[in-house]
Each structure stands twice: as structure tokens, then as C-alpha cells.
Amino acid sequence: MMTPILITGGTGTLGRLVVRRLRDAGCGVRMLTRRSREAEDGIEFVTGDLATGEGIELAVDGTETIVHCAGSPKGDENKARNLVRAASRAGAAHLVYISAVGADRIPIGGRVDRAMFGYFGSKLAAERIVADSGLPFTTLRATQFHELILTGAQQMAKLPVMPAPAGFRVQPVDADEVAARLVDLTLGEPAGLVPDMGGPRVYGAADLLRGYLRAHKRRRLIVPVWLPGKAARMFRAGANLAPEQAVGHRTWEEFLADLVS
């Protein structure tokens, strides 16, 4: 019987793509879910909650490889700790984690930093728990997905004036391309922290918004907004970018064109 690969966050933007690619590769998949579900399409569902740790030991039982895609703006540290604790007891052979480019370079200081950039601090804390777990692991850092930027643009387009963080640049990457890389790493040997993965182009924040407006044939005034704090300063310095690892292929323009076609 095939040993299943456990995936957390399997219904998210990245996780669902990872699940599909693992199934296409002929792998057995077990998905952690907070709601009870019957098995379907070769996917086994196990009920559990990473935030509380409830059901996690059952989820990892009988698995050798775990892909941790579950993430949120806060709480990643505690979720990673609960997963690592259960995985260590089960003797997992490979823990794969997806993190964010800049997690180690963007400082999270005061209240403004925590409110706007706490995601990066949460990712770094989870990274450290994985790396210090004693388990064989692989961690991949990726730049922001197109879908995340799209969500932000949609929200800002509801305003009469669209604010754009002054000096911010972004290197959007295709989620399915990240999923492909993550599956390759999952099926390989544990490799520790691997090279970052970034999209093919770096854009100014205002340019991303203009691209969104053009694609949807809309007009809005875009106004630069200066954000305070250490984290924002590092963003302006490009700490969230990986220009030397611009290995992605699908551009922001191509992503938008596919949406409106």
C-alpha cells in the first residue's frame, strides 16, 4: 500500500495545486481538514486543527512526508510547533515548508510593522521551528503570488482613489509554478533551505495597479502613500525580492489576461 503524503492547507491557493500535482504524479495524498469529509479522487481526509494540535497525531500517523502549506497572517509559529511535535513523534522522514522571500530580512518592530507585515515575521518563526526540529526538512521561499496581489488590487479598486505604497516593488510569481517546484522538492531528498523562487519581473506597486485597471478597462487615480516603520523601509530596499532567482515564467500581464479572457 502506498504511503500517503500529508499536506496541510490543501484547499488554499498553493495547496490545491500541490495536491493536484501530487495526484498527477501518482502519489497517495492525505489532506488535513478542519471538517470531516469522505475520501474522494484518491485523497484521504483527516480531521484536525493545527492551531490547537487536535487530531494532528492521527493525521501524521503512517506518513513519511509532510508538505506544510497552511499559512495565515498570524499564528504560523504555533501551527508549525504543533505539526513538528506530532511529526517528530511519528518519525517523519521529510518535512517540506513553503515560506516567503524576505522573511529573514524584513524586521517586525512596532505595532505598524506587526499590523502590515506580520506575515513575514510569522513565516520566519515557523521556518526556525522547522529547521530546529531535528527532522529532515526542505524550505522554499517564494515571492508573492499573483492571487494575493489581485486581491489587494480588487479591494483598492473599490475606493475612488487607489493608494500605492511609495517605493514598494513586487515580483509576483505564478502559484502553479511554485507548486511544481514544491512537488519536485517533496519527491526528492531533504535539502534544507533551498534557493528562493521569484517571478519573471519586478514591478513598482503603482505599475501593478495600473496593469489591473487596464485589464479591466477601469480608471482610478493612483496616489503614492509613504508607509512608516522598519519593515516598510526594507520593502523599499527590495528585501521582498529575489531578482537573482527570477525563475518564474508567467507574468502579471499574462495572469490578468487569462482572468478576463
N, C-alpha and C positions, 0 to 999 in steps of 0.2 A: 504493500500500500504506500502511495506517495506521501512523503512528509509534507504537510501544508506549510506555506509561508504565511505568517501572521502579518497583517497590515492594519495599522491604526489610521484613522482619518480617511478611510477608504471611500467615503462619499464626497470628499472635498474636491476642489478644483484639480489638484495634483493627484490625490489618492485614487480617484475613479479611473484616471488614465493609467496609473501604475497597475491597478487591478486588471484592467483590460489587457495591458501588455503582458502581464504575468500569465494570464489565461491563454493568450495567443502563443506564448512560449511553452505551453503545455504544463504549467505549474499548478499544483493544488493551492488554493487560496483560502485562508481563514480570515474573516474580517471581524474586528472588534466593533460592536454596535451597542448603543445605549437602549435600543428597543429590540425585543425578541422578534426574530424573523426565521422563516423556514429556509433551508438551503435551496439555492437556485443557480443554474448555469455553472455548476461545478464550484460554487462558492459556499463555504460553510460560515455561518454567522454565530458568534459567541457574544452573549450579553455581558457588558462590563462598563465600568466608569473609571477612566484614568484619573480624574480629579480626586476621587475618593479611594481608589485602589480596589473597589469592589469588583469581583469577578475576573481580575487580571490574571491571577494564578491559573485559573481554569483556561483562560484564553491562550496562555503561553505553553501550557502543558502539551507535550508531544510535538512541539515545533522546534526547529533548529535555527531558522532565520526569521528575523522580525524587521519589518520596514515601518519606521515611525514617522508618519506623515501628519499626524494630528497636531494642529497648532492653533494658537489664538493670541490676541494682543497681550494677554497676561495669563499666568498660570502654567506656562510651559515647563518651568522648573519642577514644580510639584508633580506634574504628569509624567515627566521623564523619570523622576525619582521612583514613583510607584511602578513604572514599567521596568526599570532597571532592577529593582528589588526582586520582582517576580521572575524576570528573565535570568537573573543570577541563580536563583534557587532552582530553576528548571534546567540550568546548564546550557543556555542558548549558545550556539556556535557563531552567530553573526548578527549584530545589531546595526541596522542602516538608518541614518538620520538625515533629514533634509533641513538645512539651516539657511541663513540669509547672508549674502555678501555684505560685509561691513559690520557684522555682529561683533567682531573683535576690535573694531576701530571707532565705533560711534559711542561715545561716553553718555551714560544716562545719569544726569545730575539732579537738577531740581524738579519741581512739580511740572513745569512746562515740558521738559525733556521726557519725563515719565508719561505724560498725557499724550504726547505726539509721537514719541519714538520708543516707547516702552517695549514694543515688539522686538527690537534688536537686543535689548538687554535680556529679555526673556529667552530669546534664542541662544544667546551666549551662555546663559546659566544652564540651559538644557544640554548644550554642547559639552560643557565641562562635566556634567553628571555622566554623560555617555562615555566620555574619554577616561574618566576616573573610575569607571565601573569595574574594570578588570575583565570585561567581556571583549572579545574580538569585535571591532566596530569599523564602520565606514561612515564618514560625514561628508556630505556635499553641500557647499554653499552656492546658492543661485541668486541672481538679481531678481527684481520684481516681475511677477507675471503680468502679461497683458491684461488679464481679467481684473487684477487689483487696480490698475491704472484706469481701466474702463469704469469701474465702479465709482472711483473718485471723480472722474470727468462727468459722469451722469449726475452725480449729486450736485456738483458745482454748476452744471448747466441749468439747474432749476432756479438759480439766482439771476438777477438782472445783470450782475457784474461777476465775472469769474475770477477769483483770486488765484494767482500763481506764485508759489514760493520763490522769491527773488534769488537768483544764483543757483538754484537746485537743478541738477541734471539727473537723468534716469536712463537706465539701459535695459528696457523691457525685453523679456525672454519668453519664448513660447512654452507653455506648460507641458505640452506633449513632448517637446524635445527634451525637457528636463526629465519627464517620466521615462523616456527611452534611456537616458543616461543612468538614471537611478536603477532601472531594471538590470542594465548591464553590470552595474556595481553590485547589485543584490546577488546576481548569479555568479559573481566572481569571488575571489578571496578577500577577506577583510583587508582594508588598505589604509585605515586611519583617516586623517584629514586629507582629502584629495583636492586637486586644483579646482578653483572656482569655475562657475559656468555663467556666462553673461550673454545677453542678446547681441545681435549683429551691429547695432548702432546706439550711440549715446545722444540723447535729446535734451534740450532745455525743457523745463516744466511747461513753459508757455507754448513751446512748439508742439508738445503732446496734445495740449488742449486745442490748439488751432487745427491739428490734424483731425481730432474728434469732431469739431464743429464743421469742417469741410466735408467729412464723410457723411454727415447727417444733414448737410445743407442748412445749417443754422448760423445765426450771427449772435455774438456776445462780445462785449468789451472785456478784455483780459487785463487785469491790473496786477502788477507785481506787488507782493507783500513780503516785507522783511521779517523773518522769524528770529526771535532771540534764542539764546541758550547755546551750550557747548555742542549738543547734538546737531543743531541746525548749522553751526559753523563747520562741523566736519562734513555735513552733507554738501555744503558749498565747496568744500575742498575735494569732493569726489570720493569720500570714504565708502560710499554705497556702490561704487562702480568697479568693474573688472575689465577695463579696456584691453588688457593683455590676454584675456580669456574670452574674447568676443566670438565664441564658437557656435552660437545660435544662428539660425538661418532666417526664420520668419520675422519680418519687420512689423512695426506698429501699423504702417500703412496697409500691409497685406492682411493683418488681423482685422483691421477696421473694414477693409473692402469685403472680406468674407462675411462680416456681420450684416452688411447692408445689401449684399447681392441676392 
